[in-house]
């Protein structure tokens, strides 16, 4: 009996080791297609994508303009619906969710950082950070304190009562970061989060995102043109013409007229 018990423990330990070395995918994409009508023809933006993203990883999506990067990120967030194919979050297909269920999933399990900040102009910095909690019915004294602490972490403790118009671009993006973190989401999707920032603010924003990924195990999926950022990722997904291609890609060179 003891031998059987030892064998059972070894089997369990082996299964645990395999799970730790091969974490379950938090995101799965199966045969994903997105197309839109344009006059008399149909434009295919994404053309049958298949990939998985394990929990806790940092994944970068790269590709030239028009390759479908931001469209893919919006689909992963449930902000748009695919033409065909399926997206699963923790094994749950998004297509099976009603609109209110999808909104609840986004509020609780997905943080989104937009390039253009997307702050509500009539709300203060603190109110913007609190917004996801308000929408999911989790705005209490404890979460209010967390929002204040997050603003402090991004260096905006003294600007919590300022409106977006009173903040610089870098400050607005830091508010947007705090808003994305406030629900402690297991997934953060970031669309060119440093694209509109100077080098100092870019470094601050990137450090926060990487620290979240590293310290809390949050899965981070980021669209970026920056190869230096992409080099820090555990995986790159390169898109060209709506298809995944091997290796990094770059923007095509554009001819410029000579200056006189």
MOGI-V840790 format. One line per field, one symbol per residue. ss: DSSP state (H for helix, E for strand, C for the rest). phi: phi as a letter, one per 30 degrees, with the letter a starting at -180 (. if undefined). burial: b if it has 9 or more other ideal C-beta (glycine too) atoms within 8 Angstrom, else e. Layout:
BEGIN
ss=???
phi=???
burial=???
END
This chain:
BEGIN
ss=CHHHHHHHHHHHHHHHHHHHHCCCEEEEEEEEEEEEEECCEEEEEEEEEEEEEECCCEEEEEECCCCCHHHHHHHHCCCCCCCEEEEEECCEEHHHCCHHHHHHHHHHHEEEECCCCCCCCCCEHHHHHHHHHHHCCCCCHHHHHHHHHHHHHCCCHHHCCCEHHHCCHHHHHHHHHHHHHCCCCCEEEEECCCCCCCHHHHHHHHHHHHHHHHHHCCEEEEECCCHHHHCCCCEEEEEECCEEECCCCCCCCCCCCCCC
phi=.ddddddddddddddddddddbddddbbbbhdbbbbdbicbcccdbbidbabbddicccccbldeidjdddddddddidbcddajbbbchicddddcdeddddddddcbbcbccdcihdddccdedddddeedddcicdbdddddddddddddcibedcdcddedccddddddddddedddddhddbbcbchdcdccddddeddddeddddddddciddcbbdacddddeddddaccccbhibdbdidbbdddcdbdddc
burial=eeeeeeeeeeeeeeeeeebeeebbbbbbbbbbbbbeeeeeeeebbbebbeeebbbbbbbbbbbbeebbbbbbbbbbbbeeebeebbbbbeeeebeebeeeebbbbbbbbbbbbbeebebeeebbbbbbbbbbbeebeeeeeebbebbbebbbebebeebbebbbeebebbbbbbbbbbbbbbbebebbbbbbbbeebeeebbebbbebbbebbeeeebbbbbbbeeeebbeebebbbbbbebbeeeeebeeeeeeeeeee
END
